[in-house]
């Protein structure tokens, strides 16, 4: 989104360079957040299993604001190199006290903002309690048009039921107005699978098919669209998805959203579909790390949401295949510990000194897995527990953070 998060500066310090540096700092923070979110399992807290991180939505901005007004640009005055004022005329009040924000009234900000008379902008801000006079810190200054403003005004508030909100935002997905399309997708990126699945009656299969085949739709969005199609599609969709999933991939190619397509295929084909994907990806020594990691995301989705009601052992057995993969052996070990797959211990122990577990870091993960097993008081008879403790005692290693997930 083309947000302009310009916080209200002090009246005596409107320095263009300072504003520019603040803007750069914000961008740098956001980039760092994206990197952390996409390279560490658990670092990103969005609910959608196949969505990228997204910026705050308009509904979130509105919920965190004391005031939201639609204004039109009226003019600006540059008083000196360090002082300027931009004036807007209030057109509509979205949130706030009507006595303070009357239609036709004026609002000024102590910095220069270019514009033309009549340009519409949405201002959202928070009351500044530290000031004796009533002031507002404008934390969002967004150019809008009538269609976008109408969308923001009609959007259900955060306290509305999630299903009601998603039904509204479904209508905005891939809108011709990119601001609406971005915001609607961001709302879905925050939704749980249960909520997304609960409104499948509103999904239009043909529209989803068009999005999945369109080069105009961002590839990173196609994961959730494929998952949606898995909820409402048919056998022909499953055939097409499988062809896409199994098509030859270059060793360094990363297919954004392919994990969601795997999920969509499995939702349509059930356990048989899962077995086809795992055989093609996990049993093939030539599968690239990116495709392996996409398959891991599929298994995580099936474990967390369990839409097919598969037994835990079915998923554990598939994930165990990754232990021998040098690129993702540690990743598999972490998830197996999370899934309390203590039955995998003989296989894990056999990996000591092999592949991903040939160095100190990899060996630490195996020791930590063993320690985690022993913390589960419901596991093992005394003889089995003592054997694991003996293994730990035979292999003293420097301590490391508990089961960190490596970046694949």
C-alpha positions as CSV (number, residue, x, y, z in Angstrom):
1,X,0.0,0.0,0.0
2,X,1.0,3.5,-0.6
3,X,0.8,4.7,3.0
4,X,2.3,8.0,4.0
5,X,2.8,7.5,7.8
6,X,3.8,11.1,8.6
7,X,3.7,11.7,12.3
8,X,2.9,15.3,13.3
9,X,6.3,17.0,14.0
10,X,6.8,19.8,16.5
11,X,5.9,23.2,15.2
12,X,9.4,24.6,15.5
13,X,11.2,21.6,13.9
14,X,9.7,21.0,10.4
15,X,13.0,20.1,8.7
16,X,12.5,18.3,5.3
17,X,15.7,16.2,5.8
18,X,14.5,15.1,9.3
19,X,11.2,13.9,7.8
20,X,13.1,12.1,5.0
21,X,15.3,10.3,7.6
22,X,12.2,9.3,9.6
23,X,10.6,7.9,6.5
24,X,13.8,5.9,5.7
25,X,13.9,4.5,9.3
26,X,10.3,3.3,9.0
27,X,11.0,1.6,5.7
28,X,14.1,-0.1,7.1
29,X,12.2,-1.3,10.1
30,X,9.5,-2.7,7.8
31,X,12.0,-4.5,5.6
32,X,13.7,-6.1,8.6
33,X,10.3,-7.2,9.8
34,X,9.6,-8.9,6.5
35,X,12.9,-10.7,6.5
36,X,12.5,-12.0,10.1
37,X,8.9,-12.9,9.4
38,X,9.6,-15.0,6.4
39,X,12.8,-16.7,7.5
40,X,11.9,-17.8,11.0
41,X,9.1,-20.2,11.8
42,X,6.9,-18.6,14.4
43,X,8.4,-15.1,14.0
44,X,5.5,-14.0,12.0
45,X,2.2,-14.1,13.9
46,X,-0.3,-13.9,11.0
47,X,-2.9,-16.7,11.1
48,X,-3.1,-17.4,7.4
49,X,-0.8,-20.4,6.8
50,X,0.0,-19.4,3.2
51,X,0.1,-15.6,3.3
52,X,3.0,-13.2,3.4
53,X,3.3,-10.5,6.0
54,X,1.2,-7.4,5.3
55,X,1.0,-3.9,6.5
56,X,-1.7,-2.7,9.0
57,X,-5.2,-2.6,7.5
58,X,-7.4,0.4,7.3
59,X,-9.7,-1.1,9.9
60,X,-6.7,-1.5,12.3
61,X,-5.6,2.1,11.7
62,X,-9.2,3.2,12.3
63,X,-9.5,1.2,15.5
64,X,-6.2,2.7,16.9
65,X,-7.3,6.3,16.0
66,X,-9.2,8.8,18.0
67,X,-10.0,10.9,14.9
68,X,-10.5,10.0,11.2
69,X,-11.6,12.6,8.7
70,X,-11.9,12.9,5.0
71,X,-10.4,16.2,3.8
72,X,-9.6,18.0,0.6
73,X,-6.3,19.8,0.0
74,X,-6.7,23.6,0.2
75,X,-3.2,25.1,0.2
76,X,0.2,25.3,1.7
77,X,2.5,28.0,2.9
78,X,6.2,27.8,3.3
79,X,7.2,30.2,6.0
80,X,11.0,29.5,5.9
81,X,13.3,26.7,5.1
82,X,12.4,25.0,8.3
83,X,8.7,25.9,8.7
84,X,5.6,25.2,6.5
85,X,1.9,24.7,6.9
86,X,-0.6,22.7,4.8
87,X,-4.3,23.4,5.2
88,X,-7.1,21.0,4.5
89,X,-10.9,21.4,4.4
90,X,-13.0,18.8,6.2
91,X,-15.3,17.0,3.9
92,X,-16.6,14.1,6.1
93,X,-16.1,12.8,9.6
94,X,-15.4,9.1,9.9
95,X,-14.5,8.9,13.6
96,X,-14.4,11.6,16.3
97,X,-16.4,14.2,18.0
98,X,-18.7,16.1,15.5
99,X,-18.3,19.2,17.6
100,X,-14.6,19.3,17.0
101,X,-14.6,18.2,13.3
102,X,-17.3,20.1,11.5
103,X,-17.8,19.8,7.7
104,X,-16.3,22.8,6.0
105,X,-13.9,23.4,8.9
106,X,-10.1,23.6,8.4
107,X,-7.3,21.4,9.6
108,X,-3.6,22.4,9.4
109,X,-0.5,20.3,9.7
110,X,2.9,22.0,10.3
111,X,4.7,20.7,7.3
112,X,4.4,21.1,3.5
113,X,2.5,18.6,1.5
114,X,2.1,19.0,-2.2
115,X,-1.4,18.8,-3.7
116,X,-4.0,20.4,-5.9
117,X,-7.2,22.1,-4.6
118,X,-9.9,19.4,-4.2
119,X,-7.4,16.5,-3.8
120,X,-9.0,14.0,-1.3
121,X,-7.0,12.7,1.6
122,X,-7.9,10.5,4.7
123,X,-6.4,11.7,7.9
124,X,-6.3,9.4,11.0
125,X,-4.8,10.5,14.2
126,X,-4.5,10.2,18.0
127,X,-5.2,12.8,20.6
128,X,-2.1,14.2,22.1
129,X,-2.7,14.1,25.8
130,X,0.6,15.7,26.7
131,X,-0.4,19.0,25.3
132,X,-2.5,21.6,27.2
133,X,-4.4,22.5,24.1
134,X,-6.3,19.9,22.1
135,X,-4.0,18.6,19.4
136,X,-4.0,15.6,17.2
137,X,-1.0,13.5,16.0
138,X,-1.8,12.5,12.5
139,X,-0.3,9.0,12.1
140,X,-1.9,8.3,8.7
141,X,-2.2,10.7,5.8
142,X,-3.5,8.8,2.8
143,X,-4.6,10.0,-0.6
144,X,-8.0,8.5,-1.5
145,X,-10.7,8.6,-4.1
146,X,-14.4,8.3,-3.6
147,X,-14.4,4.6,-4.2
148,X,-11.6,3.9,-1.8
149,X,-13.2,6.1,0.9
150,X,-16.5,4.4,0.4
151,X,-14.8,1.0,0.9
152,X,-13.2,2.2,4.1
153,X,-16.4,3.7,5.4
154,X,-18.4,0.5,4.8
155,X,-15.8,-1.9,6.1
156,X,-16.9,-3.8,9.2
157,X,-15.1,-2.8,12.4
158,X,-12.6,-5.1,14.1
159,X,-15.1,-6.1,16.8
160,X,-17.5,-7.5,14.1
161,X,-17.6,-11.3,13.7
162,X,-14.7,-12.5,11.6
163,X,-16.9,-14.3,9.2
164,X,-19.0,-11.2,8.6
165,X,-15.8,-9.2,8.0
166,X,-14.3,-11.7,5.6
167,X,-17.5,-11.9,3.5
168,X,-17.1,-8.1,3.0
169,X,-13.4,-8.3,2.2
170,X,-13.9,-11.2,-0.3
171,X,-15.6,-8.6,-2.5
172,X,-12.4,-6.5,-2.5
173,X,-9.9,-9.1,-3.4
174,X,-8.1,-8.3,-6.7
175,X,-10.1,-5.0,-7.0
176,X,-9.2,-2.7,-9.9
177,X,-8.3,-0.2,-7.1
178,X,-5.0,-1.6,-5.9
179,X,-5.4,0.0,-2.4
180,X,-8.7,-1.9,-1.9
181,X,-7.2,-5.1,-3.2
182,X,-4.1,-4.8,-0.9
183,X,-6.2,-4.0,2.1
184,X,-8.7,-6.9,1.5
185,X,-5.9,-9.4,1.1
186,X,-4.2,-8.1,4.2
187,X,-7.4,-8.8,6.1
188,X,-7.4,-12.4,4.8
189,X,-3.8,-12.7,5.8
190,X,-4.8,-12.2,9.4
191,X,-7.7,-14.7,9.3
192,X,-7.5,-18.2,10.7
193,X,-8.0,-21.2,8.4
194,X,-11.2,-22.0,10.3
195,X,-12.7,-18.6,9.4
196,X,-11.6,-18.7,5.8
197,X,-13.2,-22.2,5.5
198,X,-16.4,-21.1,7.2
199,X,-17.3,-18.7,4.4
200,X,-16.6,-21.0,1.5
201,X,-20.2,-20.6,0.3
202,X,-19.3,-17.1,-0.9
203,X,-16.3,-18.1,-2.9
204,X,-16.7,-18.1,-6.7
205,X,-14.7,-21.0,-8.1
206,X,-14.4,-19.5,-11.6
207,X,-13.0,-16.2,-10.2
208,X,-10.4,-18.2,-8.2
209,X,-9.4,-20.1,-11.3
210,X,-8.9,-16.9,-13.2
211,X,-6.7,-15.4,-10.4
212,X,-4.6,-18.6,-10.2
213,X,-3.9,-18.5,-14.0
214,X,-3.4,-14.8,-14.3
215,X,0.0,-13.3,-14.6
216,X,-1.4,-10.0,-13.2
217,X,-2.1,-11.5,-9.8
218,X,0.9,-11.5,-7.4
219,X,2.3,-15.1,-7.1
220,X,2.6,-14.7,-3.4
221,X,-1.2,-14.3,-3.1
222,X,-2.0,-17.4,-5.1
223,X,-1.3,-19.7,-2.1
224,X,-4.4,-18.8,-0.3
225,X,-6.4,-18.6,-3.5
226,X,-5.4,-22.2,-4.3
227,X,-6.4,-23.2,-0.8
228,X,-9.8,-21.5,-1.2
229,X,-10.3,-23.4,-4.5
230,X,-9.5,-26.5,-2.6
231,X,-12.5,-25.8,-0.5
232,X,-14.9,-25.3,-3.4
233,X,-13.3,-26.8,-6.5
234,X,-13.7,-30.1,-8.4
235,X,-11.8,-32.9,-9.9
236,X,-10.6,-30.9,-12.9
237,X,-9.1,-28.3,-10.5
238,X,-7.3,-31.1,-8.7
239,X,-5.9,-32.4,-12.0
240,X,-4.6,-28.9,-12.9
241,X,-3.2,-28.3,-9.5
242,X,-1.3,-31.6,-9.5
243,X,0.2,-30.7,-12.9
244,X,1.4,-27.4,-11.5
245,X,2.8,-29.0,-8.4
246,X,4.7,-31.6,-10.3
247,X,6.0,-29.5,-13.2
248,X,9.8,-29.5,-13.4
249,X,11.5,-26.8,-11.3
250,X,14.9,-25.2,-11.7
251,X,17.2,-26.0,-8.7
252,X,17.3,-22.4,-7.5
253,X,13.7,-21.6,-8.3
254,X,11.3,-20.6,-5.5
255,X,7.7,-20.8,-6.4
256,X,5.7,-18.4,-4.2
257,X,2.4,-19.8,-3.1
258,X,3.1,-23.4,-4.2
259,X,2.6,-24.6,-0.6
260,X,-1.0,-23.2,-0.7
261,X,-1.6,-25.0,-4.0
262,X,-0.4,-28.2,-2.4
263,X,-2.9,-27.6,0.4
264,X,-5.7,-26.9,-2.1
265,X,-4.9,-30.2,-3.9
266,X,-4.9,-32.2,-0.7
267,X,-8.2,-30.6,0.4
268,X,-9.7,-31.9,-2.8
269,X,-8.0,-35.3,-3.0
270,X,-7.6,-36.2,0.7
271,X,-5.0,-38.6,2.0
272,X,-4.4,-40.0,-1.5
273,X,-3.4,-36.5,-2.6
274,X,-1.1,-36.1,0.3
275,X,0.6,-39.4,-0.5
276,X,1.1,-38.3,-4.2
277,X,2.8,-35.0,-3.1
278,X,5.0,-36.6,-0.5
279,X,6.1,-39.3,-2.8
280,X,6.9,-36.8,-5.6
281,X,8.7,-34.3,-3.3
282,X,10.0,-36.2,-0.2
283,X,11.0,-39.5,-1.9
284,X,12.8,-37.7,-4.7
285,X,16.5,-37.0,-4.0
286,X,16.5,-34.3,-6.7
287,X,13.8,-32.2,-5.0
288,X,15.1,-28.7,-4.4
289,X,15.2,-27.3,-0.8
290,X,12.5,-24.7,-1.7
291,X,10.1,-27.4,-2.8
292,X,10.9,-29.5,0.3
293,X,10.2,-26.6,2.5
294,X,6.9,-26.0,0.8
295,X,6.0,-29.6,1.5
296,X,7.0,-29.0,5.2
297,X,4.5,-26.1,5.2
298,X,1.8,-28.4,3.9
299,X,2.5,-30.9,6.6
300,X,2.4,-28.2,9.3
301,X,-0.9,-26.9,7.9
302,X,-2.4,-30.4,8.1
303,X,-1.0,-30.9,11.6
304,X,-2.2,-27.6,13.0
305,X,-5.6,-27.5,11.3
306,X,-6.2,-31.2,10.6
307,X,-8.9,-30.5,8.0
308,X,-8.7,-34.2,6.8
309,X,-8.8,-35.7,10.3
310,X,-5.6,-37.6,9.6
311,X,-4.0,-39.6,12.4
312,X,-0.8,-38.0,13.8
313,X,1.3,-40.9,12.7
314,X,0.5,-40.3,9.0
315,X,2.0,-36.8,9.2
316,X,4.9,-37.8,11.4
317,X,5.9,-40.6,9.1
318,X,6.0,-38.2,6.1
319,X,8.1,-35.6,8.0
320,X,10.6,-38.2,9.2
321,X,11.7,-38.6,5.6
322,X,13.3,-35.2,5.8
323,X,15.7,-36.2,8.6
324,X,18.2,-37.6,6.0
325,X,18.0,-34.3,3.9
326,X,21.0,-32.2,4.7
327,X,19.2,-28.9,3.9
328,X,16.1,-29.6,6.1
329,X,17.0,-32.3,8.5
330,X,17.2,-29.8,11.4
331,X,13.9,-28.3,10.4
332,X,12.2,-31.7,10.5
333,X,13.7,-32.5,13.9
334,X,12.3,-29.3,15.4
335,X,8.8,-30.0,14.1
336,X,9.0,-33.7,15.2
337,X,9.9,-32.5,18.7
338,X,6.9,-30.1,18.6
339,X,4.7,-33.0,17.5
340,X,6.1,-35.2,20.3
341,X,7.2,-37.9,17.8
342,X,9.2,-39.9,20.3
343,X,8.8,-42.9,18.2
344,X,11.2,-41.4,15.7
345,X,14.1,-41.5,18.3
346,X,15.8,-44.6,16.8
347,X,15.8,-43.0,13.4
348,X,17.0,-39.7,14.8
349,X,19.8,-41.3,16.8
350,X,21.0,-43.1,13.7
351,X,21.5,-39.7,12.0
352,X,24.2,-38.7,14.5
353,X,27.2,-37.5,12.6
354,X,25.3,-37.7,9.3
355,X,24.1,-35.0,6.9
356,X,22.5,-32.1,8.7
357,X,23.7,-33.6,12.0
358,X,27.4,-33.9,11.1
359,X,28.4,-30.7,12.9
360,X,28.2,-29.5,16.5
361,X,25.0,-27.5,15.8
362,X,23.2,-30.4,14.3
363,X,24.3,-32.7,17.1
364,X,23.1,-30.2,19.7
365,X,19.6,-30.5,18.1
366,X,19.6,-34.3,18.6
367,X,20.7,-33.9,22.2
368,X,18.0,-31.3,22.8
369,X,15.4,-33.6,21.2
370,X,16.5,-36.3,23.7
371,X,16.2,-33.8,26.6
372,X,12.7,-32.8,25.4
373,X,11.7,-36.5,25.3
374,X,12.7,-37.0,28.9
375,X,10.7,-33.9,30.0
376,X,7.6,-35.7,28.8
377,X,6.8,-37.8,31.9
378,X,4.3,-39.8,30.0
379,X,6.9,-41.2,27.6
380,X,8.8,-44.5,28.0
381,X,9.4,-47.1,30.5
382,X,12.3,-46.8,33.0
383,X,14.7,-48.8,30.8
384,X,14.0,-46.6,27.7
385,X,14.3,-43.4,29.6
386,X,17.6,-44.5,31.1
387,X,18.9,-45.4,27.6
388,X,18.2,-41.9,26.4
389,X,19.8,-40.4,29.5
390,X,22.9,-42.5,28.9
391,X,23.0,-41.1,25.3
392,X,22.9,-37.6,26.6
393,X,25.6,-38.3,29.1
394,X,27.9,-39.8,26.5
395,X,27.5,-36.8,24.3
396,X,28.1,-33.6,26.3
397,X,27.9,-30.5,24.0
398,X,28.0,-26.8,24.6
399,X,24.5,-25.4,25.3
400,X,22.7,-23.5,22.6
401,X,19.2,-21.8,22.4
402,X,16.6,-24.5,22.8
403,X,15.6,-26.0,19.4
404,X,16.0,-22.9,17.2
405,X,14.6,-23.3,13.7
406,X,17.3,-22.7,11.2
407,X,16.7,-20.7,8.0
408,X,16.3,-23.2,5.1
